[in-house]
């Protein structure tokens, strides 16, 4: 039998949006989709669900955010494959903007000191 994580580890898992805490049924319920939608979203490459020791899919809050955004696009009439690509591009764009902001913060102090 596996030992329980230490208290600090459990608290960190609660705060970790990447921690795969949701079973398929719970995940589907949270974002109001069917388990088949989650399987199809994973098949498009939108995310890769973690697996429990028994092989069951487990979803993180990050996975659910991506799946929920794809569901919104599908609800607007966009096909799931296209929705998954749009979501992936949205996340890439957000990451690029975050990197730009980080680089700007690093550059500003240097230009002011000159």
C-alpha positions as CSV (number, residue, x, y, z in Angstrom):
1,X,0.0,0.0,0.0
2,X,1.3,3.4,-1.0
3,X,2.0,5.9,1.8
4,X,0.0,9.1,2.0
5,X,1.8,12.3,0.9
6,X,3.1,14.5,3.6
7,X,0.9,17.4,4.6
8,X,3.0,19.9,2.7
9,X,2.8,17.8,-0.4
10,X,-1.0,17.5,-0.2
11,X,-1.3,21.3,0.2
12,X,1.0,21.9,-2.8
13,X,-1.2,19.5,-4.9
14,X,-4.3,21.4,-3.9
15,X,-2.7,24.6,-5.3
16,X,-1.2,23.0,-8.4
17,X,-3.4,23.5,-11.5
18,X,-1.4,20.8,-13.2
19,X,-2.2,18.1,-10.6
20,X,-4.5,15.4,-12.1
21,X,-7.2,15.5,-9.4
22,X,-10.3,14.8,-11.5
23,X,-11.7,11.5,-12.6
24,X,-13.3,11.4,-16.0
25,X,-16.8,11.6,-14.6
26,X,-16.0,14.5,-12.3
27,X,-14.2,16.3,-15.0
28,X,-17.1,15.9,-17.5
29,X,-19.5,17.1,-14.9
30,X,-17.5,20.2,-14.0
31,X,-17.5,21.5,-17.6
32,X,-20.8,20.0,-18.6
33,X,-19.6,17.6,-21.3
34,X,-19.7,13.9,-21.9
35,X,-16.8,11.6,-21.2
36,X,-16.7,10.9,-24.9
37,X,-16.0,14.7,-25.5
38,X,-13.1,14.5,-23.1
39,X,-11.7,11.4,-24.9
40,X,-12.2,13.1,-28.3
41,X,-10.5,16.3,-27.1
42,X,-7.5,14.3,-25.9
43,X,-7.4,12.5,-29.2
44,X,-7.0,15.8,-31.0
45,X,-3.9,16.5,-28.9
46,X,-5.6,19.3,-26.9
47,X,-4.0,17.8,-23.7
48,X,-2.7,14.4,-22.5
49,X,-4.7,13.1,-19.5
50,X,-2.7,11.5,-16.7
51,X,-3.4,7.9,-15.9
52,X,-4.1,6.5,-12.4
53,X,-2.3,3.3,-11.3
54,X,-5.3,1.4,-12.6
55,X,-5.1,3.1,-16.0
56,X,-8.0,5.5,-15.6
57,X,-7.8,9.0,-17.0
58,X,-7.2,11.8,-14.6
59,X,-7.6,15.5,-15.4
60,X,-6.0,18.6,-14.1
61,X,-7.6,22.0,-13.8
62,X,-5.4,23.0,-16.7
63,X,-6.8,20.2,-18.8
64,X,-10.3,21.2,-17.9
65,X,-9.7,24.8,-18.8
66,X,-8.5,23.8,-22.3
67,X,-11.4,21.3,-22.7
68,X,-13.9,24.0,-21.6
69,X,-12.6,26.5,-24.0
70,X,-12.8,23.9,-26.8
71,X,-16.4,23.1,-25.8
72,X,-17.3,26.8,-26.0
73,X,-15.9,26.9,-29.6
74,X,-17.7,23.7,-30.5
75,X,-20.9,25.2,-29.1
76,X,-20.4,28.1,-31.5
77,X,-20.3,25.7,-34.4
78,X,-16.6,25.1,-34.8
79,X,-15.4,21.5,-35.3
80,X,-13.5,19.9,-32.5
81,X,-10.3,19.5,-34.5
82,X,-10.4,23.2,-35.4
83,X,-11.4,24.2,-31.8
84,X,-8.4,22.2,-30.4
85,X,-6.1,24.0,-32.8
86,X,-7.5,27.4,-31.9
87,X,-7.1,26.7,-28.2
88,X,-3.5,25.6,-28.7
89,X,-2.8,28.8,-30.6
90,X,-4.5,30.9,-27.9
91,X,-2.3,29.3,-25.2
92,X,0.9,29.8,-27.4
93,X,-0.1,33.4,-27.8
94,X,-0.6,33.9,-24.1
95,X,2.8,32.3,-23.4
96,X,4.4,34.6,-25.9
97,X,2.8,37.7,-24.4
98,X,4.0,36.6,-20.9
99,X,7.5,36.1,-22.2
100,X,7.5,39.6,-23.8
101,X,6.4,41.1,-20.5
102,X,9.1,39.2,-18.6
103,X,11.7,40.5,-21.1
104,X,10.4,44.0,-20.9
105,X,10.8,44.0,-17.1
106,X,14.3,42.8,-17.4
107,X,15.2,45.4,-20.0
108,X,13.6,48.5,-18.2
109,X,15.9,48.6,-15.2
110,X,19.0,48.4,-17.4
111,X,17.9,51.3,-19.7
112,X,17.0,53.5,-16.7
113,X,20.4,53.1,-15.1
114,X,22.3,54.4,-18.1
